[in-house]
Amino acid sequence: MKHATYTVAVAVVLGLALAGCQPDAGPLAAGSPAAAPSPSPSELAAIIQAAVEDRNGTVLDTPPAASLAGEHMTAAYLSKRERDLSTVTRSKAGFKAMGFWYTSFSTKLTVESVEVTGSEASVRFKEMTEEYQASTANGPSSIPSGYSLPQTATFRSSRNGWQLDGIAPNVHAGGLPMSVVDG
């Protein structure tokens, strides 16, 4: 038994000695995905709220300026948003050609879950939106149409914090709102 105890003691001393010989790993690089701290659910919800309101605003007859800042979205999200805009613009033009247009909306989000794995985060949420329309025949309506849509937002960590990488509906059947372009 003395031989086993001696071997363990030598291994521990040797391990400690070698650990002191390792070079310092240094601080994380600024561009490292691990540089951003774990996100708070409220931080992610605020980014999603701005993105969904920007998306919903695209269907209005006079769209408001986008409110989601560039540092809160990845290049992939920005690219999809720009592609989706042309689809929404065509749909909106067809809707207006039939004598209808959207004048305003109100959106509320409910975060259902947040899952963070390393440098990626996933947020499941439900969007509830009321939209007000106007028509050539009747003018503005005081009765909104509405929808409730479960969706998932994905985020990536960056040196600027957490960036929105995508928002996708959890249902892929027909009947999506005009502002939501699937795929």
N, C-alpha and C positions, 0 to 999 in steps of 0.2 A: 504494500500500500504506500510505503514511503516513496517509491519510484513514481507512482501516479501523481502524488501530491507535488513532488519536485518538478515533474514535467509541466503541470498546470501552472505552477508559480513561474517557471521560466517562460512559458508562452505568454503569460500576462505581462511580465516585465518587458519581453521582446516586443510585444504589441504596442505597449505604451511608448517605448523608445522609437519604434518605427513611425508611430503616429506623429511624433514631434518632428520627423524628417520630411513630412509632406509639405509641398509648397502651399501657400495661402491661396484659397480659391478666389479671393477677392470679391468685391460687390457684384451684384447682378448688373448686367449691361442694361442700359436705358431701353433698348429695343427688345429686350427679352420678354416673351409672353408672360413669364411669371412675375414681372415687375409690378403689375397692378394688384392691389390687395383684393381680397374676396369682395364681391359686390354686395351691396345691401339690396333687399327686395324693393325698397322704395326708390333707390337710384335706378334700377332696371325698369320699374313701373313708370317712372317719369319719362324715360327715354321712349318706352313703348307708347305712352300717351301722346307724346309729341309726334311720333312717326305715324300713328293711326290718324290723328287729327290732320296732319299734312296730307296723308293719302285721301281721307274723306273730303278734304277741301278741294281736291282736284276736280270733283264732280260739280262744284258750284258754278253758277253762271259767271261769277267774278271770283276766281280762286284767290284766297289770301296768300301772302308770302309764307314760304315754308319756315317752320320754327325749329326744326331739328338741326342742331349745329353739326357741321361736317366732322368734327372730332368725335362725334358719337355714333358714326356709321362707318362700316368698312367700304372699300371700293366695290366689292361685290354687291352690297346692298344698294349703293348709289346707282350702280349700273342697272340693276333690275328696276329700281324706281323710275329711272329715265325711260327704260323700255316699256314699262307699264303705262307711263303717261301717254304715250301715243295711242295705246289701246283704249284708255279711258277717254281721251280726246275724241276718238272716232265714235265711241258709244254715246258720248255726251252730245255730239253733233247730230246723231240720228234721233236721239230723244228730243232735242230742241226742234228738229225738222218736223216732228209730230206735234209740236206746240207745247212741249213741257220742258221745264228746267228746275233744277234745285236752287233754293235761295239760301238755306242755312241748315245747320245740323247741330246735334248735341251728342257727345260720345262719353260713355262711362265705361271704365275697364274694371274687371274684377280679376285679380291675380289668384290663380288656383294652386300653382306650385312653382317652386324655383329649385333647380337642380344645378349645382356647380361641380364640374369635374375638371380639375386642373385649370387650363386656360380657356375653357369653354363653359358657357352657361346656357340653360334652356329654361324658358318661362312659359308655362301654360296659362292662358288667360281667356276670359270671355269678354267680347266687345258687345256693348248694347248701344245702338245708335238710333236716334230719331232724326229723320230728314224732312224738311219742309219743301214743298214744291210750289210752283206757280204754273199757270197755263195761259195760253193766248185767249182761250174762251172765258175763263173764270178769274184770272188774276191770281194773286197769292192765296194759298190755302192756310188756314189756321189749324188744320188737323194734320199731324205728322204721320208719315209711314215709318216703320221701324223694323229693326232686325236685331237678332242676337246671334253671334258667331263665335264659336270656340276656335282659338288659334294658338300657335306656338311661335314664340320669338326665340331666335338663337343669337348669342353674343360671343364675341372673342375678346380676350384680354390683349391689350396693347400698351405701349408706353404712355398713351394718352388716357388710359383707363379702360373701361369696358365699352366696346363698340357693337352696335346692332349689326348683325350679319344677315338676318332674314326674318321675315314674318310669313307664315303660311297657314291657311285655314286647315283645321283638323278634319273637315268634311270636304270631299272633293266632288260633290254632286253638282248638278246645275242649280241655277237660282241664286248664285252669289251676288252680292251687291255690286253695283256698277263700279265702285272704287276698288274692288278686290279682283286682281288678275291672278288666277291660279297658274302655277307653273313657272 
